[in-house]
Amino acid sequence: MVNIDPEAKLLLDEIAVHENRNTPLTVSELMALDAIASPATIHRKLNALLEQELVEVQFEGNNRRTKYLVVSSKGNKYFSQLSVAMNKALKLAN
């Protein structure tokens, strides 16, 4: 499992949910999520997610100005491991 703090985890969750809905978040949209943290904090947490290679930036077509955030293969592996851990916990609880 990766080591990310709660705010970075919330950002990763938001990125994953939007990607799953086929509406990937732009960096600007992520920065506007002030219910999670201030823009400065979001910027730091996004950099941490990028450095840990849990998310990556993609561009659409020739538009290089709009940066879309998507979960990377390492991020997907994280969610898979989390799913396995949660299923084990549910089995132990029953």
C-alpha positions in Angstrom: 0.0 0.0 0.0 1.1 3.6 -0.6 1.6 6.1 2.1 -0.6 9.1 1.5 -2.3 11.5 3.9 -6.0 11.8 4.3 -6.3 15.0 2.2 -4.3 13.4 -0.7 -6.5 10.3 -0.4 -9.6 12.5 -0.8 -8.1 14.0 -3.9 -7.2 10.6 -5.3 -10.8 9.4 -4.6 -12.2 12.5 -6.4 -10.0 11.9 -9.4 -10.9 8.3 -9.6 -14.7 8.9 -9.2 -14.6 11.5 -12.0 -12.6 9.3 -14.3 -14.9 6.4 -13.6 -17.9 8.6 -14.7 -15.9 9.5 -17.9 -15.7 13.1 -16.7 -12.0 13.5 -15.8 -11.2 16.4 -13.6 -9.0 19.2 -14.9 -6.3 20.6 -12.6 -8.4 23.8 -12.4 -11.5 21.9 -11.3 -9.4 20.0 -8.7 -8.0 23.2 -7.3 -11.6 24.5 -6.9 -12.5 21.8 -4.4 -12.2 24.1 -1.4 -14.4 21.7 0.7 -11.3 19.4 0.8 -8.6 21.9 1.4 -7.2 25.3 0.4 -5.9 25.7 -3.2 -2.3 25.8 -1.8 -2.8 22.6 0.1 -4.5 20.9 -2.9 -1.5 22.0 -5.1 0.9 20.3 -2.6 -1.1 17.2 -2.3 -1.5 16.9 -6.1 2.2 17.2 -6.5 2.6 14.4 -4.0 0.2 12.2 -5.9 2.1 13.0 -9.1 5.5 12.3 -7.5 4.2 9.0 -6.2 2.9 8.2 -9.7 -0.6 7.6 -8.4 -2.1 10.0 -10.9 -1.0 11.3 -14.2 -1.8 14.3 -16.5 -3.3 13.7 -19.9 -4.2 16.1 -22.7 -7.1 15.9 -25.1 -6.2 16.2 -28.8 -4.1 19.1 -29.7 -5.2 21.2 -26.7 -2.1 21.3 -24.5 -3.5 23.9 -22.1 -6.1 21.8 -20.4 -4.6 19.2 -18.2 -6.9 16.3 -17.2 -6.1 14.1 -14.2 -6.4 10.4 -14.4 -5.5 7.5 -12.1 -2.3 5.8 -13.2 -1.7 2.1 -13.3 0.0 2.4 -9.9 -3.1 4.2 -8.6 -5.3 1.5 -10.0 -3.2 -1.1 -8.2 -3.6 0.9 -5.0 -7.4 0.7 -5.4 -7.3 -3.0 -6.2 -5.2 -3.7 -3.0 -7.7 -1.5 -1.0 -10.6 -3.5 -2.4 -9.0 -6.8 -1.4 -8.3 -5.5 2.1 -11.8 -4.3 2.5 -13.3 -7.6 1.3 -11.1 -9.5 3.9 -12.2 -7.1 6.6 -15.9 -7.7 5.7 -15.4 -11.5 5.8 -13.8 -11.3 9.2 -16.6 -9.1 10.5 -19.2 -11.7 9.4 
